[in-house]
Amino acid sequence: MKLGAIVTFCSLAAAALLFQCGRVKPEPPKPTLLETELTPPMSTVVIPVYYHVDSLEATINNKVKGTFLKKWMVLNEKGDSLYLEMTRTGRIDIAWEKHALTCSFPLLVSGKFIKHLGAITIRNSEPVEMEVVLNLVTQVSIGKDWNLTLDSKLKHIRWVKDPMLKVAMVKVNLRKKVEEAIALHQEDLVGKMDDALRDKLNTRKVIVKIWNDLQKPIRINKKSMPVWLKPYAHDLKAKLSQSGPFMVLEVELEATIQTILEDEDIPPSNTTLPAYKPKTSAADSLKIFVLATLPFEKVNAILEKELKGKTIAAEGYSATVKNISAYGTDEGLALKIQVKGDVVGNIYLRGTPYYDTTKAVFSVKDFRFDVDSENALITTADWMLHDNALGFVQEKLTIDVQPLIDQVPDLIENGIEKGKSGEKINVFVDRLDLIPQQLVITRKNIQVILKGTGKASIGLERKVFAGKKRKKRV
């Protein structure tokens, strides 16, 4: 694709189908006086961010450990008291269900009990050991600042080993007392869990990165003429959901997207992250609209570079291209080719830009052709209508955009991955269908709105949680 990917639309105007050509009056097609600017619809990019709950579980097990409570507690007015130590003994199991994290938390509880019976005080010299499994439920939501709001509660206690205490001739079951003590001091346990969850489920950090990275210019063409896609973000919404074992943060970004050509200033990004808003739509895919604007000044520079000096030859005649330029007409597009040789004068090509959706090729249909020349050969200039005479023009101006369409998913992935902290976030675009929606040719430029639809996702690597080696996909 020699005119560059920009010209996913550029040559939309300039593609040539030279079939069914007819002679017309040798008058230059009149330039259009149209002055207008297309406004693209808002693009909506829905990207689910997948959190590995199993990796989160591994991190929680690594961080939440040791002894959590060492405390004497007065139980009643008589002065009975209980000393408890709580230590994690086994693996903490975590699951994500219905916007809540459920946690199974095994504890070894050792306790000493002092009971007053009148003037008699009963106590155990050796701690009694008991085993319990605490079942915690954490309701998870997103705050206005994009940080997680966690509401953890002790759901129930499952006893593995009852706390039977035998002191002298007195046998005491401490289950009720221990349960009361655990419930009274559950914040010591819940607080550690919530702190670990907030640290590892740092939604604001992820959201800020998405907001900034999705606005970075993405270079889509390195040959002929450098071209960038530049999004500008307007709003952001999100919601938490579930997909199998994954916790999913569904992010919906609204943005406008335009193309930026070489020597044009790249507009700044929107650095103001909006307050959290809930995503209420069921949309789960990309719907992007790209405004591509190509000045005729750029088009003509490319045409001049590619076609100047080329020879038109057929049936024993030949002419050399001295100059070539394109401009807009009220009917579509016109090309003026100045030639010298067996014909000295101007060739005019004009027609209507056309996009073949089945082949993903831009061309121009209903092309008409005429020659304006003082040369005597004007009367026999039909040789220029030979099938192969202007074949090189057709080759340069017919643009196959399928290679670009195939390439865009990788361009989006690479454009986001190469951020400063991109080593921790991967963006995957499964597919992208690209078609033009609207085309306008004005006095100064060619404008086209391209619509792209597809699916994308973001995978937070296990490295985010557990420091494991990076994998390419979720």
C-alpha positions in Angstrom: 0.0 0.0 0.0 2.3 2.7 -1.3 0.3 5.7 -0.4 0.3 4.7 3.2 -2.3 3.6 5.7 -3.6 7.1 6.1 -5.0 6.8 2.9 -7.4 4.3 4.2 -9.5 7.1 3.0 -7.1 9.4 1.3 -7.2 7.7 -1.9 -10.7 7.1 -1.3 -11.0 10.0 -3.3 -8.2 9.2 -5.6 -8.8 5.7 -6.7 -9.4 5.1 -10.3 -11.5 2.7 -12.2 -10.9 3.5 -15.9 -13.6 1.3 -17.3 -16.6 2.5 -19.4 -14.8 5.8 -20.1 -16.4 8.2 -22.5 -15.2 11.3 -24.3 -16.5 14.6 -22.8 -15.9 18.2 -23.7 -12.3 19.3 -23.1 -13.2 21.7 -20.4 -11.6 21.5 -16.9 -14.1 20.2 -14.3 -15.1 23.1 -12.1 -13.7 23.1 -8.5 -16.2 22.8 -5.7 -16.7 25.8 -3.4 -18.0 23.7 -0.6 -16.6 24.5 2.9 -17.7 22.2 5.7 -16.4 20.0 8.5 -17.8 16.6 9.4 -18.4 15.9 13.1 -17.9 12.3 14.0 -20.3 10.5 16.4 -19.0 9.7 19.8 -16.9 6.6 19.9 -17.7 4.0 22.7 -15.0 1.6 23.8 -16.1 -1.0 26.2 -13.1 -2.9 27.7 -13.6 -5.5 30.4 -10.6 -5.6 32.9 -10.2 -9.2 34.2 -8.8 -9.7 37.7 -7.4 -13.1 38.5 -9.2 -14.0 41.7 -6.8 -17.0 42.2 -3.8 -14.7 42.1 -5.6 -12.3 44.5 -6.1 -15.2 46.8 -2.4 -16.1 46.6 -1.4 -12.6 47.5 -3.9 -12.4 50.4 -2.5 -15.6 51.8 1.0 -14.2 51.6 0.0 -10.9 53.3 -2.6 -11.8 55.8 -0.9 -14.1 58.2 0.5 -14.4 61.8 -1.3 -13.6 65.0 -4.0 -11.0 64.8 -5.3 -10.7 68.3 -3.7 -10.9 71.8 -6.1 -9.5 74.3 -7.7 -9.9 77.8 -11.4 -9.2 77.7 -13.7 -8.6 80.6 -16.9 -10.7 80.0 -19.3 -9.5 82.7 -19.8 -7.5 85.9 -18.5 -10.4 88.0 -15.1 -9.8 86.6 -14.9 -13.0 84.5 -12.4 -12.5 81.8 -11.0 -14.2 78.7 -7.6 -14.0 77.1 -7.5 -14.8 73.4 -4.8 -15.2 70.8 -5.9 -15.7 67.1 -3.5 -17.1 64.5 -4.1 -18.1 60.9 -3.5 -21.8 60.5 -4.5 -22.8 57.0 -5.1 -21.4 53.5 -7.6 -18.5 53.0 -10.0 -19.3 50.3 -11.5 -16.5 48.3 -14.3 -16.5 45.7 -16.2 -13.8 43.7 -19.9 -14.2 43.6 -22.7 -11.6 43.0 -20.6 -8.5 43.6 -19.2 -9.9 46.8 -16.0 -11.6 47.8 -16.5 -14.5 50.1 -13.6 -15.5 52.3 -13.0 -18.7 54.3 -10.5 -17.8 57.1 -9.1 -20.7 59.3 -7.9 -19.7 62.7 -6.3 -21.3 65.7 -7.6 -19.7 68.8 -5.9 -20.2 72.2 -7.5 -18.9 75.3 -7.2 -18.5 79.0 -10.3 -18.1 81.1 -10.8 -16.6 84.6 -14.1 -17.2 86.3 -15.1 -15.9 89.7 -17.3 -18.1 91.9 -17.8 -16.1 95.0 -14.5 -15.9 96.7 -13.1 -18.7 94.5 -11.3 -17.8 91.3 -11.0 -20.5 88.6 -8.4 -20.3 85.9 -6.5 -22.5 83.5 -2.7 -22.3 83.6 -2.3 -23.8 80.1 -4.1 -22.1 77.2 -6.9 -24.2 75.7 -6.7 -24.5 71.9 -9.7 -24.4 69.6 -10.0 -24.3 65.8 -12.6 -22.2 63.9 -13.2 -21.1 60.3 -14.5 -17.6 59.9 -16.7 -16.9 56.9 -16.4 -13.3 55.8 -18.4 -11.5 53.1 -17.1 -8.4 51.5 -19.5 -6.3 49.5 -17.5 -4.5 46.8 -18.5 -1.2 45.0 -16.7 1.7 43.4 -16.5 5.1 45.0 -16.7 8.5 43.3 -12.9 8.7 43.3 -12.7 5.3 41.5 -11.3 3.6 44.6 -13.0 0.5 45.9 -15.6 0.8 48.7 -15.4 -2.4 50.8 -18.0 -3.5 53.4 -16.8 -6.7 55.1 -18.8 -8.6 57.7 -18.5 -11.8 59.6 -21.2 -14.1 58.2 -20.8 -17.1 60.4 -18.3 -19.2 62.5 -17.7 -22.9 61.8 -16.2 -24.8 64.7 -13.6 -27.4 63.9 -12.5 -28.1 67.5 -14.7 -27.0 70.4 -13.0 -24.9 73.2 -13.6 -27.2 76.1 -11.8 -26.0 79.2 -11.4 -28.1 82.3 -10.2 -26.3 85.4 -10.1 -28.3 88.7 -13.5 -30.1 88.8 -15.2 -27.5 86.5 -15.7 -28.1 82.8 -16.4 -25.0 80.8 -17.4 -24.8 77.1 -16.0 -21.4 75.9 -17.7 -21.5 72.4 -20.2 -18.8 73.2 -17.7 -16.6 74.9 -15.2 -17.0 72.1 -17.8 -16.3 69.5 -18.8 -13.1 71.4 -15.2 -12.1 71.6 -14.6 -12.7 67.9 -17.7 -10.8 66.9 -16.7 -7.9 69.2 -13.2 -7.7 67.7 -13.9 -8.7 64.1 -12.7 -5.4 62.9 -9.1 -6.5 63.7 -9.5 -9.3 61.2 -11.7 -7.5 58.7 -9.4 -4.4 58.7 -6.4 -6.5 57.6 -8.4 -8.2 54.9 -9.8 -4.9 53.6 -6.4 -3.2 53.6 -4.9 -6.1 51.5 -7.9 -6.0 49.1 -7.6 -2.3 48.5 -3.9 -2.6 48.0 -4.2 -5.2 45.3 -7.5 -4.3 43.8 -6.4 -0.7 43.1 -9.1 0.2 40.7 -8.2 3.9 40.6 -4.7 3.1 39.4 -6.0 0.9 36.6 -8.7 3.5 35.6 -6.1 6.3 35.5 -3.9 4.2 33.3 -6.8 3.3 30.9 -7.9 6.9 30.8 -4.4 8.2 29.9 -3.2 5.4 27.7 -6.3 5.2 25.5 -5.7 8.9 24.6 -2.1 8.3 23.4 -1.5 8.9 19.7 -1.2 5.6 17.8 1.0 5.6 14.7 -0.7 3.7 11.9 1.6 4.4 9.0 5.3 4.7 8.8 5.8 4.8 5.0 5.2 7.6 2.6 3.4 9.9 5.1 3.4 9.4 8.9 -0.2 9.2 10.3 -1.5 8.9 13.8 -4.9 8.2 15.4 -5.5 10.6 18.2 -8.4 9.9 20.6 -9.8 12.6 23.0 -11.7 11.2 26.0 -14.9 12.8 27.2 -16.4 10.4 29.8 -15.8 7.2 31.6 -18.2 4.7 33.2 -17.7 1.3 34.8 -19.3 -1.5 36.7 -18.3 -4.7 38.5 -19.4 -8.0 37.1 -18.4 -11.7 37.0 -17.1 -13.9 34.2 -16.5 -17.4 35.4 -13.8 -17.3 38.1 -12.9 -13.7 37.2 -13.8 -10.4 38.8 -14.5 -8.1 35.9 -14.4 -4.3 35.8 -16.3 -3.3 32.7 -15.0 0.1 31.6 -16.9 2.2 29.0 -14.9 5.1 27.5 -16.5 7.8 25.4 -14.2 9.6 23.0 -13.8 11.3 19.7 -11.0 10.1 17.4 -9.3 11.8 14.5 -6.3 11.3 12.2 -3.2 13.5 12.6 -0.9 13.9 9.6 2.8 14.7 9.5 3.6 18.3 10.4 0.2 18.8 12.1 0.1 19.5 15.8 -1.1 16.7 18.0 -3.9 18.0 20.2 -3.5 17.5 24.0 -5.3 14.8 25.9 -8.0 15.3 28.4 -6.1 14.9 31.7 -9.2 15.4 34.0 -10.5 12.1 35.1 -14.3 12.4 35.6 -16.0 11.2 38.8 -17.2 7.6 38.8 -20.4 6.9 37.0 -22.1 3.5 36.8 -22.2 1.7 33.4 -25.8 1.0 32.8 -25.8 -0.2 29.2 -25.3 -3.8 28.2 -22.8 -2.9 25.5 -19.7 -5.2 25.5 -17.8 -4.1 22.3 -16.0 -1.4 20.5 -17.9 1.1 18.4 -15.4 3.7 17.2 -15.8 6.5 14.7 -12.6 8.0 13.2 -12.6 11.4 11.4 -10.0 11.3 8.8 -9.1 14.5 7.0 -6.7 14.7 4.1 -5.9 18.1 2.6 -5.5 18.2 -1.2 -2.1 19.7 -0.5 -1.0 16.3 1.0 -2.8 14.3 -1.7 -1.0 16.2 -4.5 2.4 15.9 -2.9 1.9 12.1 -2.8 0.6 11.9 -6.4 3.5 14.1 -7.6 6.0 11.9 -5.9 4.5 8.7 -7.1 3.5 9.6 -10.7 5.5 12.5 -12.0 7.8 11.3 -14.9 5.7 8.2 -15.6 5.0 7.3 -19.2 1.7 6.7 -20.8 2.1 4.4 -23.8 -0.2 2.4 -26.1 -0.6 1.6 -29.8 2.8 3.2 -30.7 2.1 6.5 -29.0 3.5 7.8 -25.7 3.3 10.8 -23.3 5.1 11.6 -20.1 3.4 12.9 -16.9 4.8 16.4 -16.2 2.4 17.3 -13.4 -0.6 15.8 -11.6 -3.0 17.2 -9.1 -6.4 16.3 -7.5 -9.2 18.6 -6.4 -12.8 18.4 -5.4 -15.8 19.0 -7.6 -19.5 19.2 -6.8 -19.9 15.8 -8.4 -16.9 14.2 -6.6 -13.2 14.2 -7.5 -11.1 15.4 -10.4 -7.5 14.7 -11.4 -5.6 16.9 -13.8 -2.6 15.3 -15.5 -0.3 17.5 -17.6 1.4 15.4 -20.3 4.1 16.0 -22.9 5.0 13.8 -25.9 2.8 12.6 -28.7 0.1 14.5 -26.8 0.9 17.9 -25.2 -1.8 19.1 -22.9 -4.0 18.1 -20.0 -5.8 14.9 -19.2 -8.8 15.2 -16.9 -10.2 12.3 -14.9 -13.3 12.7 -12.8 -15.7 10.4 -10.9 -17.3 9.5 -7.6 -15.3 7.9 -4.7 -16.5 4.4 -4.0 -15.8 1.8 -1.3 -16.3 -1.9 -2.1 -17.3 -3.4 1.3 -16.7 -7.0 0.1 -13.2 -6.4 -1.0 -12.3 -3.5 1.4 -11.0 -1.5 -1.6 -11.4 2.3 -2.3 -11.8 3.3 -5.9 -13.7 5.8 -8.1 -16.7 4.7 -10.1 -18.4 6.3 -13.1 -15.0 7.7 -14.2 -15.0 10.0 -17.2 -12.0 11.0 -19.2 -11.1 13.8 -21.6 -8.1 15.4 -23.2 -7.5 19.1 -23.7 -4.7 19.6 -26.2 -3.6 21.8 -29.1 -1.7 18.9 -30.6 -3.0 17.4 -33.8 -3.1 14.0 -32.2 -6.0 15.1 -30.2 -8.2 13.8 -33.0 -6.7 10.3 -32.5 -6.2 10.5 -28.7 -8.5 7.5 -28.2 -5.3 5.5 -27.9 -5.2 7.0 -24.4 -8.3 5.1 -23.6 -6.5 1.8 -24.2 -7.0 -0.6 -21.3 -3.3 -0.4 -20.3 -2.5 3.2 -21.1 -3.3 4.6 -17.7 -3.0 1.4 -15.8 -0.3 2.8 -13.6 -2.6 5.6 -12.5 -5.2 3.0 -11.6 -2.6 1.0 -9.7 -1.5 4.0 -7.6 -5.0 5.3 -6.9 -6.9 2.1 -6.1 -6.4 1.4 -2.4 -6.8 -2.0 -0.7 -7.4 -1.2 3.0 -7.8 -4.8 4.2 -4.2 -5.0 5.3 -4.7 -1.9 7.5 -7.9 -3.4 8.9 -6.1 -6.6 9.8 -3.3 -4.5 11.4 -5.4 -2.2 13.6 -5.9 -4.6 16.5 -2.2 -5.0 16.9 -1.7 -1.3 16.6 -4.2 -0.7 19.4 -2.6 -3.4 21.6 0.9 -2.1 21.1 -0.1 1.5 21.5 -1.4 0.9 25.0 1.1 -1.7 26.1 4.1 0.7 25.6 3.0 3.0 28.4 5.4 3.6 31.3 3.5 1.0 33.4 2.3 -1.0 30.5 4.3 -4.0 31.5 1.5 -4.8 33.9 -1.5 -4.4 31.5 -2.2 -6.1 28.2 -5.0 -5.0 25.8 -6.3 -7.6 23.4 -8.4 -6.8 20.4 -10.1 -9.9 19.1 -11.4 -8.5 15.8 -12.2 -5.2 14.1 -14.5 -4.5 11.2 -13.8 -1.1 9.5 -16.2 0.6 7.0 -16.6 4.2 5.8 -19.8 5.9 7.1 -19.7 9.4 5.4 -17.5 11.0 2.8 -17.3 14.7 1.9 -15.0 16.4 -0.7 -14.6 20.1 -0.1 -12.6 22.8 -1.7 -9.6 22.1 0.6 -9.7 18.5 1.6 -11.3 15.0 1.6 -13.1 14.1 4.8 -14.3 10.7 5.7 -15.8 9.2 8.9 -14.8 5.5 9.4 -16.7 3.2 11.7 -15.0 0.3 13.4 -16.7 -2.4 15.4 -15.1 -5.2 17.4 -14.3 -6.5 20.8 -11.4 -5.8 23.2 -10.4 -6.8 26.7 -7.7 -5.9 29.3 -6.0 -8.6 31.3 -4.3 -7.7 34.6 -1.4 -10.1 34.6 -0.7 -12.4 37.5 2.4 -10.3 38.1 0.1 -7.5 39.4 -0.8 -9.7 42.3 1.9 -12.4 42.8 5.0 -11.3 40.9 4.8 -14.2 38.5 6.3 -14.1 35.0 4.2 -12.2 32.5 2.0 -14.1 30.1 0.7 -12.9 26.8 -2.9 -13.5 27.4 -5.4 -13.9 30.2 
